Amino acid sequence: MLKKIFSGVQPTGNLHLGNYLGAIKNFVSLNNDNENKCIFCVVDLHAVTVSQDPKILKNNIRETVATFLASGIDPKKSIIFNQSQVSAHSEAAWILSCIARMGWLNRMTQFKEKAGKDKEKASVGLYSYPVLMAADILLYDTTHVPVGNDQKQHLELCRDIAQKFNNDFKVNDFFKIPEPLIQKEFSRIMSLKDGLKKMSKSELSDLGRINLTDEKDQISNKIKKAKTDSLPIPSKVEELNNRPEARNLLSIYASLTNLSLEKSIQKFSGKNFSEFKEILSQILIEKINPISIEIKKLLNEKKYLDKILLEGCKEADSLASKKIKKIHDIVGF
Ligand code: TYM
């Protein structure tokens, strides 16, 4: 069956190992399967839900494209574009915000986390952000959405919005109800400094994450300093239950080597973390360093990156503008 894949990444700089293992690695294998039609979007409209420096944003948009390409996404097979250049996204987001209910949005945990204690000062955009995400997905009749675990709730909201629109306007099946593609085991990579917190761009200390542009010595230094506990590596997955940092490092190893967590543990069972960390560093460097070199090379080819975006935008626009016309008709504009 032809799968229509859509996913987005914010161009907010510092794309990291969590983005790679939770999402981008999966984009690459979906891109490589000729049965799929993939669209990968640089979601710059989402990025401005918090304040951005315009010059840095422009560069970060290119850097996100460079990261897609360096990781192995082929622009001949997949559409790569930035959201702000296809106006149907903003328009559909408005219409869908009249379908989504306040009560649904009030339940979104990511807003609560990002807005923090001072909710009153958060932008309206940050609050309605998941509605824009629904617009992104629904405009392309997406069947599958590859994301990390943190986006699961937003996808459920997207499904609810699609269903309510179809019911309200009695247009059964107009919006396709998308399926999330979330990897079972490694869909939430945690901070290297705190195994209970997600690895993220916004963590103040850079030591919590491996950036995809990190140099070899930065990678080995961060792994050396990564928090662990004093016990050796166990022999069973269950024994990791109260050891979040140990579980995270072993999960990173497993995901990079395409092994299950169980097999990875068996390999190192009884060994101490200093020995394991050296091997993990080597594997990370083998995987991340070529991507990092390629990102830096591509960043010098601005025209090439802009051309990919321009062509991607044309293709995306031709699909999205057809869908938005139909939405106009249904709504009665
Ligand atoms: P963003 O830019 O925060 O993250 C991009 C992708 O990386 C995944 N991710 C992680 N996966 C595992 N462990 C982590 N620590 C980790 N951190 C990030 C995210 O789950 C995501 O898949 N709202 C989205 C972007 C978006 C989108 C969309 C996604 C906009 N429209 C439509 C899918 C479909 C976001 O802010 O992702």
Residues whose N, C-alpha, C, O or C-beta is under 5 A from the ligand:
A	BS01	TYM	F6 S7 G8 V9 Q10 G18 N19 G22 A23 V43 M133 D136 I137 V145 P146 V147 G148 N149 D150 Q151 F186 S187 R188 I189 M190 K198 M199
